[in-house]
């Protein structure tokens, strides 16, 4: 096992009507002039935004609003948010929405608290020295952005999708009311479940440094999400299932499921980032589409973990050769994806990519990771291209 | 399931040689004049204290020291610490040790940052409005005090053992080097494992509000501690086993294993507090001594949970009546206690209590909880006395 740091300072308020605590929490963390940042409509349609601004009005908290955060949130809106924060003397950002609004809010927070071009942080040219404090009202269980130290932004010019990690951007609080996720389209709910599971799977499939306690937490989390994702296909308004998935979303990506490991593999995420950058697909669906081909490409190099996954998570009988068991685990995972209406290849994802596009994606992905990446198996550009082709 | 708050802001630095980061972490959290607080000798004998003060010297950080924290830490030393902090303008407390030093440090932190008698907070007469920031170098995996919001102090006059909970006292950082726990006597190691497991079991045995993800985390944690506690009986220097137990100790008591529950039962802890207050036994051993009798007294009122525990944690075959399965689980737990040389009754604990003493303990326990307590089954003074008698 490896040494590790575990740091999850976000105060989570979880349950029905939790958004009623918004003003109190903003004040607790020193906010007095707030930017309310959100997406492209759902929080308006459901009335949540009105409810939140009413709460701020009633508490006498000054605020300005900025909507428009889209999936794979864009740098242009981030610049707009930074200008708005400076102009209005904003000292706290409240993100209302899912990963897009939160990641966008984090980038705005960096930009408003640091001089120079915020994109520098995403290109790893400089490191941020702080951020405006951020609070979250979560409406989509998926990215785990409500507790994690990362944000991912897409630069329109070249559709470059890049991430920045630092503890400064970990939200001060996260309000999680499972009821707020009930209005999500079924497809988005399933995408969220796929994303949540992948955050743990990325940490699980490694060739170095595992802890028994981390593995047992990870396996329990994966089984829980699978069980409840299947319930939500049939009963999208099931509160308990929504709650299980929502809390799993935070635990899956706040570091808990990686303690003691070598940091994880993360190739599926990195390969999906390039699909998302070029085709603007839903992140979770993109992950599901690429995972099976990645797994078949690498499993022989990480056999003990794929076997353990098959038995402990997918319920495969511990019979036959390790390779047979591992492959049955991969097949069972793909069967689960189909059961919750997730794609298992690019075609099912709705992406009709040319050879040139696949080559471009592999090239950009390899560049983005400095040549090679992965823990289950180290992969270079040629490997990535082979996987993209296998999942076409 | 119930609504919940989850707040674990402690920055954990886990691994070999982690104490080297002490000065850096103190500075990160604003400390410049430090009280180094520790116990009664082991950190001196092992050279850890010298190592830590050398680190502070080399970093140019001013400090004063105060040793003497004992198991069931005493109020007198807390007062002494508060005076010392005020006299020396201390702005940060570094606890070096286990739960005793940490709980004592938390009480000193409250006292130094608030006017009036610090014992008021432990008698629930007033609430603290802040605390000096606290950092921890952990040397015993047991109480979970390194991440939790509680501290327990014993007042010499009447041997009253009372707790105070508030987020103010959650440590800013916790340095966890499993190697530092290797010099512990075997008995203390086993006591720690019993205590760690009980923190999760207290949250697990409830008659209201459970989450599947919380249960799966809890069950995985309990299995992990059992497995590694047995390894440590034979191989006390096994680094991986030390690390599994140490990290489980924090996760077991930082709130994670109680998310969505009704808050837990906590009767075994409360009943042990009275044993500890009167006889000064090791906390973990006291818990083990009382648990079986408590479990047999309450299991019929919380049968689904005791059955689930038997099957998912203790590996009891799911065959026979629910009561039979539940009882087999309790027996298996007691067999485990014996395997790691923990007591399963007061006699094995070394406590020869008179009827009068048992009555006094039951009376004080019932008073301390305002008459009755428990979730698996509500218990009053007469029930507590019956359990004390059953475990004599």
Interface residues (C-beta under 8 A of the other chain):
Chain A: X1 X2 X3 X4 X5 X6 X7 X8 X9 X11 X12 X13 X14 X15 X16 X18 X211 X212 X213 X215 X216 X217 X219 X220 X221 X223 X224 X227 X228 X240 X243 X244 X247 X248 X251 X256 X259 X260
Chain B: X1 X2 X3 X4 X5 X6 X7 X8 X9 X11 X12 X13 X14 X15 X16 X18 X211 X212 X213 X215 X216 X217 X219 X220 X221 X223 X224 X227 X228 X240 X243 X244 X247 X248 X251 X256 X259 X260
